[in-house]
Amino acid sequence: MNRTDLAKEISNRLEDEVTPAKVAKILTTLEDVVLEEVKSGTKVSLPGFVAFEKAEREARTYRNPRTGEPLEAPATSYVKISGLSKVKALFKS
């Protein structure tokens, strides 16, 4: 499902109270807010659904598997995404 399909589905479930175009704008705004907050170091959580947080990966040395030459990987930041209770429940057997 892409963003357009998602916006249409949300609009349909809201029984057309909100147009797909407005839903798409809301999704874009949600994305912008989440990215800005995570970049600043704030954890963003939608309780029971998903959480986004900034995490740090330390600098490390590794070896090129082909040549055995040691290489340096710099420290980096990344976004850690965690599925919460409702998402985890989907995959329990």
All heavy atoms as an XYZ file, in Angstrom:
721
protein
N       0.854     -1.169      0.000
C       0.000      0.000      0.000
C       0.897      1.228      0.000
O       1.789      1.346      0.838
C      -0.890     -0.032      1.240
C      -1.719      1.216      1.426
S      -2.798      1.174      2.874
C      -4.156      0.254      2.242
N       0.661      2.129     -0.930
C       1.439      3.362     -0.978
C       0.683      4.488     -0.256
O      -0.424      4.287      0.252
C       1.800      3.739     -2.416
C       0.584      4.000     -3.277
O      -0.452      4.468     -2.800
N       0.680      3.691     -4.558
N       1.286      5.667     -0.225
C       0.706      6.799      0.500
C      -0.679      7.184     -0.031
O      -1.596      7.460      0.743
C       1.656      8.001      0.418
C       1.162      9.220      1.179
C       2.097     10.394      0.976
N       3.360     10.175      1.625
C       3.711     10.722      2.786
N       2.907     11.538      3.387
N       4.874     10.453      3.320
N      -0.843      7.170     -1.350
C      -2.135      7.524     -1.954
C      -3.207      6.523     -1.542
O      -4.324      6.909     -1.162
C      -2.009      7.568     -3.485
O      -0.995      8.516     -3.830
C      -3.312      7.970     -4.139
N      -2.866      5.238     -1.613
C      -3.821      4.198     -1.208
C      -4.174      4.329      0.271
O      -5.337      4.163      0.660
C      -3.247      2.806     -1.466
C      -3.034      2.513     -2.939
O      -3.691      3.165     -3.784
O      -2.196      1.643     -3.249
N      -3.177      4.612      1.094
C      -3.399      4.784      2.524
C      -4.342      5.962      2.784
O      -5.284      5.850      3.575
C      -2.075      4.993      3.252
C      -2.149      5.192      4.766
C      -2.757      3.980      5.459
C      -0.755      5.484      5.318
N      -4.104      7.077      2.120
C      -4.959      8.262      2.287
C      -6.398      7.952      1.872
O      -7.354      8.347      2.554
C      -4.406      9.440      1.490
N      -6.573      7.225      0.776
C      -7.923      6.858      0.316
C      -8.610      5.943      1.316
O      -9.795      6.111      1.626
C      -7.850      6.172     -1.048
C      -7.574      7.112     -2.186
C      -7.490      6.349     -3.503
C      -7.083      7.270     -4.642
N      -6.886      6.529     -5.900
N      -7.871      4.955      1.842
C      -8.446      4.015      2.803
C      -8.858      4.717      4.088
O      -9.936      4.464      4.631
C      -7.462      2.888      3.099
C      -7.997      1.833      4.034
C      -9.214      1.081      3.508
O      -9.396      0.995      2.271
O      -9.995      0.585      4.348
N      -8.019      5.617      4.586
C      -8.363      6.371      5.799
C      -9.591      7.229      5.539
O     -10.513      7.279      6.354
C      -7.173      7.221      6.276
C      -6.056      6.313      6.798
C      -7.608      8.208      7.364
C      -4.749      7.018      7.094
N      -9.632      7.890      4.400
C     -10.785      8.714      4.042
C     -12.056      7.869      3.975
O     -13.108      8.266      4.482
C     -10.544      9.414      2.702
O     -11.669     10.170      2.325
N     -11.962      6.692      3.370
C     -13.126      5.790      3.286
C     -13.601      5.359      4.665
O     -14.797      5.317      4.934
C     -12.798      4.553      2.453
C     -12.656      4.862      0.988
O     -13.130      5.891      0.502
N     -11.981      3.987      0.264
N     -12.662      5.038      5.547
C     -13.034      4.593      6.893
C     -13.630      5.719      7.725
O     -14.373      5.469      8.667
C     -11.841      3.980      7.605
C     -11.460      2.649      6.999
C     -10.409      1.959      7.784
N      -9.990      0.740      7.121
C      -9.392     -0.255      7.735
N      -9.139     -0.176      9.027
N      -9.037     -1.330      7.068
N     -13.280      6.946      7.379
C     -13.883      8.101      8.053
C     -15.179      8.507      7.371
O     -15.727      9.570      7.651
C     -12.901      9.283      8.064
C     -11.662      9.097      8.929
C     -10.685     10.239      8.726
C     -12.055      9.002     10.396
N     -15.653      7.647      6.476
C     -16.898      7.864      5.736
C     -16.904      9.213      5.044
O     -17.883      9.951      5.078
C     -18.097      7.683      6.659
C     -18.158      6.281      7.239
C     -19.250      6.089      8.261
O     -19.919      7.069      8.630
O     -19.405      4.949      8.709
N     -15.780      9.539      4.426
C     -15.615     10.750      3.620
C     -15.818     12.051      4.399
O     -16.125     13.088      3.819
C     -16.511     10.705      2.381
C     -16.123      9.586      1.436
O     -14.901      9.341      1.315
O     -17.011      8.962      0.842
N     -15.652     12.002      5.730
C     -15.676     13.239      6.512
C     -14.457     14.089      6.186
O     -14.486     15.309      6.316
C     -15.698     12.932      8.005
C     -16.979     12.290      8.477
C     -16.920     11.915      9.942
O     -16.158     12.534     10.712
O     -17.648     10.992     10.322
N     -13.375     13.410      5.795
C     -12.137     14.081      5.414
C     -11.759     13.560      4.037
O     -11.763     12.359      3.796
C     -11.004     13.774      6.429
C      -9.732     14.498      6.055
C     -11.428     14.124      7.843
N     -11.405     14.468      3.141
C     -11.051     14.061      1.783
C      -9.689     13.364      1.767
O      -8.850     13.602      2.644
C     -10.985     15.278      0.844
O      -9.904     16.119      1.266
C     -12.288     16.059      0.833
N      -9.453     12.534      0.757
C      -8.138     11.899      0.642
C      -6.998     12.920      0.563
O      -5.911     12.683      1.091
C      -8.243     11.085     -0.648
C      -9.692     10.774     -0.781
C     -10.395     11.992     -0.234
N      -7.242     14.072     -0.056
C      -6.205     15.102     -0.157
C      -5.847     15.649      1.229
O      -4.671     15.873      1.532
C      -6.675     16.232     -1.068
N      -6.857     15.845      2.083
C      -6.578     16.338      3.440
C      -5.876     15.272      4.268
O      -4.989     15.582      5.057
C      -7.867     16.797      4.122
C      -8.373     18.119      3.592
C      -9.497     18.661      4.411
C      -9.909     20.013      3.843
N     -10.916     20.683      4.655
N      -6.269     14.029      4.086
C      -5.592     12.936      4.795
C      -4.129     12.883      4.367
O      -3.236     12.728      5.199
C      -6.290     11.581      4.543
C      -5.473     10.442      5.147
C      -7.698     11.589      5.109
N      -3.869     13.035      3.075
C      -2.490     13.028      2.573
C      -1.686     14.165      3.197
O      -0.516     13.979      3.569
C      -2.480     13.134      1.052
N      -2.307     15.330      3.341
C      -1.626     16.469      3.967
C      -1.343     16.182      5.443
O      -0.276     16.510      5.961
C      -2.470     17.734      3.823
C      -1.776     18.977      4.289
C      -2.569     20.228      3.981
C      -1.799     21.457      4.428
N      -2.495     22.694      4.105
N      -2.275     15.535      6.121
C      -2.080     15.164      7.519
C      -0.925     14.171      7.638
O      -0.077     14.288      8.533
C      -3.380     14.591      8.120
C      -4.426     15.703      8.249
C      -3.119     13.928      9.466
C      -5.829     15.210      8.540
N      -0.874     13.183      6.740
C       0.213     12.204      6.767
C       1.570     12.866      6.549
O       2.546     12.534      7.219
C      -0.017     11.118      5.718
C      -1.173     10.157      5.983
C      -1.390      9.260      4.772
C      -0.923      9.342      7.228
N       1.628     13.819      5.621
C       2.876     14.539      5.360
C       3.290     15.346      6.588
O       4.466     15.359      6.968
C       2.717     15.462      4.141
O       2.399     14.659      3.010
C       3.974     16.258      3.869
N       2.330     15.983      7.234
C       2.618     16.763      8.434
C       3.083     15.855      9.568
O       4.039     16.176     10.283
C       1.381     17.568      8.863
O       0.966     18.396      7.775
C       1.671     18.438     10.067
N       2.433     14.703      9.726
C       2.847     13.734     10.742
C       4.285     13.296     10.498
O       5.102     13.260     11.428
C       1.918     12.518     10.720
C       2.314     11.351     11.627
C       2.234     11.755     13.088
C       1.443     10.149     11.345
N       4.606     12.995      9.261
C       5.969     12.597      8.899
C       6.971     13.687      9.256
O       8.006     13.412      9.862
C       6.022     12.313      7.402
C       7.363     11.914      6.873
C       7.324     11.731      5.368
O       6.568     10.876      4.892
O       8.049     12.468      4.675
N       6.656     14.927      8.909
C       7.554     16.053      9.198
C       7.786     16.212     10.703
O       8.919     16.389     11.148
C       7.002     17.358      8.624
C       6.984     17.397      7.110
O       7.680     16.576      6.474
O       6.257     18.250      6.547
N       6.711     16.144     11.482
C       6.821     16.317     12.927
C       7.653     15.192     13.539
O       8.558     15.440     14.346
C       5.418     16.383     13.583
C       5.517     16.308     15.100
C       4.699     17.652     13.156
N       7.368     13.948     13.154
C       8.110     12.807     13.701
C       9.596     12.930     13.367
O      10.452     12.777     14.233
C       7.533     11.469     13.188
C       8.465     10.306     13.534
C       6.147     11.232     13.758
N       9.914     13.257     12.116
C      11.320     13.375     11.718
C      12.041     14.490     12.469
O      13.176     14.310     12.915
C      11.432     13.588     10.211
C      11.012     12.392      9.344
C      11.045     12.767      7.874
C      11.888     11.194      9.621
N      11.385     15.637     12.625
C      12.006     16.752     13.346
C      12.257     16.393     14.807
O      13.329     16.678     15.353
C      11.116     17.990     13.277
C      11.090     18.659     11.923
C      10.044     19.760     11.831
O       9.463     20.161     12.872
O       9.794     20.209     10.698
N      11.276     15.764     15.441
C      11.413     15.419     16.858
C      12.478     14.349     17.070
O      13.292     14.446     17.987
C      10.070     14.966     17.436
C       9.049     16.074     17.532
C       9.498     17.225     18.404
O      10.036     16.983     19.506
O       9.322     18.387     17.995
N      12.493     13.321     16.224
C      13.494     12.265     16.367
C      14.889     12.821     16.111
O      15.841     12.493     16.819
C      13.168     11.077     15.434
C      14.317     10.086     15.386
C      11.891     10.390     15.893
N      15.016     13.697     15.119
C      16.321     14.296     14.831
C      16.846     15.072     16.033
O      18.038     15.060     16.316
C      16.221     15.208     13.610
C      17.547     15.784     13.186
C      17.420     16.619     11.930
C      18.774     17.172     11.523
N      18.692     17.967     10.300
N      15.942     15.731     16.773
C      16.362     16.513     17.939
C      16.609     15.631     19.164
O      17.029     16.124     20.205
C      15.326     17.590     18.264
O      14.160     17.001     18.810
N      16.329     14.321     19.051
C      16.600     13.413     20.157
C      15.387     13.037     20.987
O      15.506     12.296     21.956
N      14.209     13.497     20.597
C      12.987     13.181     21.323
C      12.415     11.862     20.825
O      12.334     11.635     19.625
C      11.936     14.299     21.110
O      12.489     15.536     21.510
C      10.669     14.024     21.887
N      12.009     11.011     21.737
C      11.349      9.760     21.357
C       9.892     10.075     21.034
O       9.214     10.769     21.792
C      11.421      8.743     22.497
C      10.776      7.424     22.165
C      10.949      6.424     23.298
C      10.305      5.100     22.950
N      10.517      4.089     23.996
N       9.410      9.575     19.905
C       8.023      9.773     19.501
C       7.335      8.413     19.554
O       7.783      7.463     18.922
C       7.926     10.357     18.076
C       6.484     10.492     17.640
C       8.640     11.697     18.002
N       6.262      8.327     20.324
C       5.569      7.063     20.498
C       4.085      7.233     20.238
O       3.459      8.177     20.720
C       5.785      6.568     21.925
O       5.115      5.349     22.129
N       3.544      6.325     19.442
C       2.101      6.225     19.266
C       1.717      4.980     20.077
O       1.927      3.856     19.620
C       1.732      6.066     17.793
C       2.192      7.212     16.882
C       1.930      6.880     15.424
C       1.509      8.500     17.262
N       1.229      5.174     21.310
C       1.044      4.069     22.252
C       0.324      2.862     21.650
O      -0.706      2.986     21.003
C       0.227      4.695     23.379
C       0.623      6.141     23.338
C       0.780      6.446     21.870
N       0.915      1.691     21.856
C       0.368      0.451     21.367
C       0.675      0.160     19.912
O       0.446     -0.937     19.422
N       1.221      1.154     19.181
C       1.429      0.982     17.751
C       2.907      0.975     17.367
O       3.446     -0.055     16.983
C       0.672      2.068     16.985
C       0.772      1.967     15.491
C       0.409      0.807     14.831
C       1.229      3.030     14.753
C       0.507      0.706     13.450
C       1.333      2.949     13.379
C       0.959      1.785     12.721
N       3.569      2.134     17.465
C       4.955      2.228     17.029
C       5.672      3.345     17.791
O       5.044      4.292     18.254
C       5.027      2.468     15.499
C       4.498      3.836     15.124
C       6.419      2.263     14.942
N       6.983      3.182     17.922
C       7.809      4.214     18.562
C       9.034      4.461     17.689
O       9.578      3.537     17.085
C       8.239      3.781     19.956
N       9.425      5.719     17.609
C      10.604      6.138     16.847
C      11.547      6.825     17.813
O      11.113      7.656     18.596
C      10.224      7.158     15.763
C       9.183      6.695     14.802
C       7.833      6.885     15.068
C       9.539      6.086     13.611
C       6.868      6.476     14.167
C       8.585      5.666     12.704
C       7.244      5.856     12.984
N      12.835      6.481     17.747
C      13.806      7.192     18.574
C      15.169      7.192     17.900
O      15.493      6.308     17.109
C      13.894      6.593     19.971
C      14.398      5.187     20.049
C      14.370      4.659     21.475
O      14.922      5.324     22.379
O      13.795      3.576     21.673
N      15.936      8.218     18.217
C      17.285      8.352     17.684
C      18.204      7.447     18.483
O      18.144      7.403     19.710
C      17.738      9.809     17.804
C      19.095     10.085     17.211
C      19.410     11.581     17.348
C      20.769     11.925     16.792
N      21.046     13.353     16.927
N      19.050      6.710     17.783
C      20.015      5.833     18.435
C      21.391      6.110     17.838
O      21.509      6.625     16.729
C      19.627      4.376     18.239
N      22.407      5.783     18.599
C      23.780      6.014     18.170
C      24.496      4.681     17.939
O      24.319      3.746     18.710
C      24.547      6.808     19.234
C      23.925      8.149     19.585
C      23.963      9.155     18.461
O      24.915      9.108     17.648
O      23.046      9.984     18.384
N      25.263      4.614     16.897
C      26.104      3.452     16.619
C      27.546      3.920     16.782
O      27.960      4.880     16.141
C      25.833      2.959     15.193
C      26.453      1.630     14.876
C      25.970      1.097     13.531
N      24.586      0.630     13.649
C      23.611      0.954     12.804
N      23.840      1.753     11.793
N      22.405      0.492     12.982
N      28.300      3.252     17.638
C      29.678      3.657     17.913
C      30.585      3.380     16.719
O      30.294      2.511     15.894
C      30.211      2.906     19.123
C      29.522      3.274     20.415
C      30.115      2.547     21.597
O      31.192      1.926     21.470
O      29.496      2.597     22.670
N      31.679      4.119     16.657
C      32.693      3.863     15.630
C      33.278      2.479     15.876
O      33.364      2.030     17.019
C      33.784      4.923     15.690
N      33.645      1.801     14.799
C      34.187      0.460     14.967
C      35.153      0.126     13.840
O      35.165      0.782     12.803
C      33.079     -0.570     15.029
C      32.229     -0.611     13.776
C      31.010     -1.510     13.953
N      30.101     -1.337     12.852
C      30.173     -1.983     11.690
N      31.133     -2.847     11.482
N      29.288     -1.770     10.743
N      35.937     -0.881     14.077
C      36.852     -1.388     13.061
C      36.303     -2.721     12.573
O      35.858     -3.543     13.369
C      38.257     -1.602     13.650
O      38.723     -0.350     14.169
C      39.222     -2.099     12.603
N      36.319     -2.916     11.289
C      35.913     -4.196     10.725
C      36.885     -4.574      9.621
O      37.760     -3.811      9.266
C      34.467     -4.146     10.209
C      34.241     -3.208      9.058
C      34.202     -3.697      7.752
C      34.047     -1.846      9.249
C      33.991     -2.843      6.681
C      33.839     -0.993      8.194
C      33.807     -1.496      6.912
O      33.606     -0.659      5.852
N      36.760     -5.753      9.087
C      37.666     -6.219      8.037
C      36.902     -6.418      6.741
O      35.792     -6.944      6.740
C      38.331     -7.524      8.432
C      39.247     -7.366      9.620
C      40.272     -8.482      9.661
N      41.188     -8.266     10.759
C      42.283     -7.519     10.687
N      42.603     -6.922      9.574
N      43.067     -7.389     11.736
N      37.548     -6.018      5.657
C      37.012     -6.292      4.336
C      37.079     -7.807      4.148
O      38.161     -8.396      4.214
C      37.853     -5.567      3.281
C      37.372     -5.803      1.877
O      36.831     -6.861      1.552
N      37.577     -4.812      1.018
N      35.945     -8.481      3.926
C      35.975     -9.945      3.834
C      36.775    -10.471      2.643
O      37.303    -11.575      2.683
C      34.505    -10.342      3.718
C      33.765     -9.111      3.406
C      34.611     -7.950      3.815
N      36.909     -9.670      1.618
C      37.643    -10.122      0.429
C      39.152    -10.003      0.620
O      39.903    -10.902      0.267
C      37.193     -9.316     -0.783
C      37.866     -9.764     -2.080
C      37.245     -9.142     -3.284
N      35.959     -9.803     -3.511
C      35.025     -9.349     -4.301
N      35.197     -8.230     -4.942
N      33.893    -10.003     -4.454
N      39.598     -8.874      1.182
C      41.047     -8.629      1.277
C      41.597     -8.805      2.688
O      42.802     -8.903      2.869
C      41.385     -7.201      0.818
O      40.784     -6.273      1.727
C      40.900     -6.954     -0.603
N      40.728     -8.786      3.703
C      41.182     -8.871      5.080
C      41.709     -7.552      5.607
O      42.133     -7.450      6.751
N      41.661     -6.506      4.787
C      42.159     -5.184      5.180
C      41.258     -4.579      6.260
O      40.032     -4.585      6.130
C      42.163     -4.278      3.948
C      42.520     -2.840      4.227
C      42.346     -1.957      2.991
O      41.876     -2.432      1.955
O      42.689     -0.781      3.105
N      41.848     -4.053      7.349
C      41.023     -3.404      8.375
C      40.485     -2.069      7.869
O      41.197     -1.307      7.213
C      41.976     -3.210      9.546
C      43.339     -3.344      8.997
C      43.253     -4.106      7.722
N      39.228     -1.802      8.161
C      38.574     -0.557      7.758
C      37.892      0.051      8.980
O      37.512     -0.655      9.905
C      37.537     -0.825      6.665
C      38.061     -1.442      5.378
C      36.903     -1.905      4.517
C      38.914     -0.444      4.628
N      37.723      1.362      8.953
C      37.081      2.075     10.046
C      35.670      2.495      9.627
O      35.480      3.084      8.568
C      37.879      3.329     10.423
C      39.275      3.047     10.957
C      39.245      2.308     12.272
O      38.391      2.607     13.119
O      40.096      1.424     12.449
N      34.702      2.196     10.465
C      33.332      2.671     10.268
C      33.118      3.790     11.279
O      33.303      3.581     12.481
C      32.331      1.555     10.484
N      32.759      4.978     10.828
C      32.581      6.096     11.761
C      31.326      5.917     12.619
O      30.428      5.136     12.282
C      32.432      7.307     10.833
C      31.903      6.737      9.564
C      32.487      5.364      9.452
N      31.259      6.653     13.710
C      30.055      6.673     14.544
C      28.923      7.294     13.723
O      29.149      8.231     12.950
C      30.303      7.495     15.802
N      27.732      6.743     13.869
C      26.581      7.246     13.125
C      25.345      7.274     14.012
O      25.285      6.609     15.042
C      26.266      6.364     11.894
O      26.013      5.031     12.338
C      27.390      6.361     10.895
N      24.379      8.045     13.578
C      23.066      8.067     14.218
C      22.088      7.394     13.272
O      22.250      7.449     12.055
C      22.604      9.506     14.453
O      23.473     10.161     15.326
N      21.083      6.754     13.845
C      20.054      6.143     13.028
C      18.728      6.194     13.773
O      18.684      6.501     14.959
C      20.430      4.711     12.647
C      20.511      3.741     13.805
C      19.455      2.898     14.098
C      21.648      3.675     14.606
C      19.525      2.011     15.159
C      21.723      2.789     15.660
C      20.659      1.952     15.934
O      20.734      1.088     16.981
N      17.650      5.894     13.086
C      16.327      5.886     13.700
C      15.978      4.454     14.066
O      15.985      3.562     13.219
C      15.260      6.472     12.760
C      13.878      6.376     13.396
C      15.587      7.907     12.403
N      15.687      4.259     15.324
C      15.267      2.953     15.816
C      13.742      2.958     15.824
O      13.116      3.842     16.416
C      15.807      2.731     17.224
C      15.439      1.416     17.833
C      16.080      1.298     19.219
C      15.606      0.056     19.919
N      16.158     -0.013     21.285
N      13.138      1.976     15.158
C      11.684      1.880     15.078
C      11.261      0.604     15.792
O      11.746     -0.477     15.475
C      11.214      1.856     13.614
C      11.706      3.107     12.890
C       9.693      1.745     13.539
C      11.484      3.093     11.399
N      10.368      0.757     16.749
C       9.918     -0.388     17.530
C       8.421     -0.583     17.364
O       7.650      0.367     17.520
C      10.192     -0.169     19.017
O      11.548      0.105     19.237
N       8.025     -1.798     17.028
C       6.607     -2.132     17.002
C       6.153     -2.375     18.427
O       6.836     -3.066     19.192
N       5.043     -1.821     18.807
C       4.565     -1.971     20.170
C       3.453     -3.019     20.232
O       3.248     -3.767     19.285
C       4.119     -0.607     20.701
C       5.233      0.459     20.671
C       4.722      1.786     21.164
C       6.427      0.018     21.501
N       2.746     -3.103     21.325
C       1.861     -4.222     21.627
C       0.910     -4.622     20.492
O       0.773     -5.806     20.192
C       1.065     -3.938     22.896
O       0.286     -2.766     22.751
N       0.250     -3.680     19.844
C      -0.702     -4.034     18.787
C       0.004     -4.635     17.577
O      -0.510     -5.550     16.944
C      -1.522     -2.817     18.364
C      -2.474     -2.333     19.425
C      -3.234     -1.112     18.979
C      -4.108     -0.576     20.093
N      -4.805      0.655     19.703
N       1.184     -4.139     17.264
C       1.951     -4.660     16.134
C       2.512     -6.037     16.493
O       2.428     -6.978     15.693
C       3.083     -3.694     15.731
C       3.949     -4.293     14.652
C       2.499     -2.365     15.273
N       3.071     -6.165     17.681
C       3.647     -7.442     18.104
C       2.576     -8.526     18.164
O       2.842     -9.692     17.848
C       4.346     -7.289     19.445
C       5.617     -6.475     19.360
C       6.260     -6.299     20.716
C       7.513     -5.437     20.595
N       8.136     -5.198     21.881
N       1.344     -8.167     18.545
C       0.261     -9.144     18.644
C      -0.076     -9.746     17.283
O      -0.544    -10.881     17.215
C      -0.966     -8.486     19.249
N       0.165     -9.033     16.206
C      -0.116     -9.550     14.869
C       0.739    -10.772     14.531
O       0.342    -11.617     13.732
C       0.149     -8.484     13.806
C      -0.789     -7.296     13.759
C      -0.277     -6.279     12.743
C      -2.189     -7.727     13.406
N       1.934    -10.852     15.114
C       2.893    -11.870     14.736
C       3.047    -12.986     15.760
O       3.902    -13.836     15.625
C       4.243    -11.214     14.442
C       4.143    -10.241     13.304
C       4.076     -8.875     13.539
C       4.069    -10.683     12.002
C       3.957     -7.975     12.497
C       3.936     -9.797     10.949
C       3.888     -8.445     11.196
N       2.210    -12.970     16.789
C       2.254    -14.054     17.770
C       1.452    -15.229     17.220
O       0.405    -15.075     16.641
C       1.664    -13.605     19.100
C       2.591    -12.682     19.850
C       2.050    -12.402     21.234
C       3.045    -11.501     21.966
N       2.562    -11.162     23.288
N       1.977    -16.405     17.432
C       1.306    -17.616     16.938
C       0.336    -18.149     17.958
O       0.503    -18.147     19.093
C       2.309    -18.703     16.619
O       3.264    -18.223     15.708
